[in-house]
Amino acid sequence: MNIYFLIILILLVSVGLYAIIRNIDIIKIILIYFKDKLLGK
């Protein structure tokens, strides 16, 4: 049972990393937007 959990966890992490790498430009834009909002620009 434990090995199945480990395999599912590895799959989820790899899919998550792939999605982050594919959308890194969008994430940068969102972070810059929030930074400007917080600083009041």
mmCIF file of the C-alpha atoms, coordinates in Angstrom:
data_MODEL
# 
_entry.id   MODEL 
# 
loop_
_atom_site.group_PDB 
_atom_site.id 
_atom_site.type_symbol 
_atom_site.label_atom_id 
_atom_site.label_alt_id 
_atom_site.label_comp_id 
_atom_site.label_asym_id 
_atom_site.label_entity_id 
_atom_site.label_seq_id 
_atom_site.pdbx_PDB_ins_code 
_atom_site.Cartn_x 
_atom_site.Cartn_y 
_atom_site.Cartn_z 
_atom_site.occupancy 
_atom_site.B_iso_or_equiv 
_atom_site.pdbx_formal_charge 
_atom_site.auth_seq_id 
_atom_site.auth_comp_id 
_atom_site.auth_asym_id 
_atom_site.auth_atom_id 
_atom_site.pdbx_PDB_model_num 
ATOM 1  C CA . MET A 1 1  ? 0.000  0.000  0.000   1.00 0.00 ? 1  MET A CA 1 
ATOM 2  C CA . ASN A 1 2  ? 2.838  2.360  0.845   1.00 0.00 ? 2  ASN A CA 1 
ATOM 3  C CA . ILE A 1 3  ? 4.550  1.892  -2.555  1.00 0.00 ? 3  ILE A CA 1 
ATOM 4  C CA . TYR A 1 4  ? 1.384  2.946  -4.406  1.00 0.00 ? 4  TYR A CA 1 
ATOM 5  C CA . PHE A 1 5  ? 1.186  6.127  -2.331  1.00 0.00 ? 5  PHE A CA 1 
ATOM 6  C CA . LEU A 1 6  ? 4.828  6.883  -3.149  1.00 0.00 ? 6  LEU A CA 1 
ATOM 7  C CA . ILE A 1 7  ? 4.269  6.383  -6.898  1.00 0.00 ? 7  ILE A CA 1 
ATOM 8  C CA . ILE A 1 8  ? 1.181  8.630  -6.883  1.00 0.00 ? 8  ILE A CA 1 
ATOM 9  C CA . LEU A 1 9  ? 3.095  11.291 -4.922  1.00 0.00 ? 9  LEU A CA 1 
ATOM 10 C CA . ILE A 1 10 ? 5.998  11.238 -7.423  1.00 0.00 ? 10 ILE A CA 1 
ATOM 11 C CA . LEU A 1 11 ? 3.550  11.525 -10.338 1.00 0.00 ? 11 LEU A CA 1 
ATOM 12 C CA . LEU A 1 12 ? 1.764  14.491 -8.761  1.00 0.00 ? 12 LEU A CA 1 
ATOM 13 C CA . VAL A 1 13 ? 5.028  16.293 -8.020  1.00 0.00 ? 13 VAL A CA 1 
ATOM 14 C CA . SER A 1 14 ? 6.352  15.748 -11.549 1.00 0.00 ? 14 SER A CA 1 
ATOM 15 C CA . VAL A 1 15 ? 3.091  16.938 -13.137 1.00 0.00 ? 15 VAL A CA 1 
ATOM 16 C CA . GLY A 1 16 ? 3.090  19.981 -10.848 1.00 0.00 ? 16 GLY A CA 1 
ATOM 17 C CA . LEU A 1 17 ? 6.687  20.851 -11.726 1.00 0.00 ? 17 LEU A CA 1 
ATOM 18 C CA . TYR A 1 18 ? 5.917  20.455 -15.436 1.00 0.00 ? 18 TYR A CA 1 
ATOM 19 C CA . ALA A 1 19 ? 2.947  22.805 -15.141 1.00 0.00 ? 19 ALA A CA 1 
ATOM 20 C CA . ILE A 1 20 ? 5.041  25.372 -13.242 1.00 0.00 ? 20 ILE A CA 1 
ATOM 21 C CA . ILE A 1 21 ? 7.849  25.219 -15.816 1.00 0.00 ? 21 ILE A CA 1 
ATOM 22 C CA . ARG A 1 22 ? 5.391  25.568 -18.707 1.00 0.00 ? 22 ARG A CA 1 
ATOM 23 C CA . ASN A 1 23 ? 3.687  28.589 -17.102 1.00 0.00 ? 23 ASN A CA 1 
ATOM 24 C CA . ILE A 1 24 ? 6.727  30.317 -15.607 1.00 0.00 ? 24 ILE A CA 1 
ATOM 25 C CA . ASP A 1 25 ? 6.105  33.479 -17.669 1.00 0.00 ? 25 ASP A CA 1 
ATOM 26 C CA . ILE A 1 26 ? 2.494  33.729 -16.481 1.00 0.00 ? 26 ILE A CA 1 
ATOM 27 C CA . ILE A 1 27 ? 3.590  33.161 -12.879 1.00 0.00 ? 27 ILE A CA 1 
ATOM 28 C CA . LYS A 1 28 ? 6.203  35.935 -13.209 1.00 0.00 ? 28 LYS A CA 1 
ATOM 29 C CA . ILE A 1 29 ? 3.568  38.353 -14.531 1.00 0.00 ? 29 ILE A CA 1 
ATOM 30 C CA . ILE A 1 30 ? 1.202  37.511 -11.664 1.00 0.00 ? 30 ILE A CA 1 
ATOM 31 C CA . LEU A 1 31 ? 3.967  37.954 -9.060  1.00 0.00 ? 31 LEU A CA 1 
ATOM 32 C CA . ILE A 1 32 ? 4.987  41.320 -10.527 1.00 0.00 ? 32 ILE A CA 1 
ATOM 33 C CA . TYR A 1 33 ? 1.333  42.409 -10.504 1.00 0.00 ? 33 TYR A CA 1 
ATOM 34 C CA . PHE A 1 34 ? 0.894  41.475 -6.828  1.00 0.00 ? 34 PHE A CA 1 
ATOM 35 C CA . LYS A 1 35 ? 4.184  43.141 -5.897  1.00 0.00 ? 35 LYS A CA 1 
ATOM 36 C CA . ASP A 1 36 ? 3.044  46.380 -7.561  1.00 0.00 ? 36 ASP A CA 1 
ATOM 37 C CA . LYS A 1 37 ? -0.343 46.139 -5.821  1.00 0.00 ? 37 LYS A CA 1 
ATOM 38 C CA . LEU A 1 38 ? 1.283  45.670 -2.402  1.00 0.00 ? 38 LEU A CA 1 
ATOM 39 C CA . LEU A 1 39 ? 3.756  48.494 -2.899  1.00 0.00 ? 39 LEU A CA 1 
ATOM 40 C CA . GLY A 1 40 ? 0.963  50.781 -4.071  1.00 0.00 ? 40 GLY A CA 1 
ATOM 41 C CA . LYS A 1 41 ? 2.407  51.658 -7.460  1.00 0.00 ? 41 LYS A CA 1 
# 
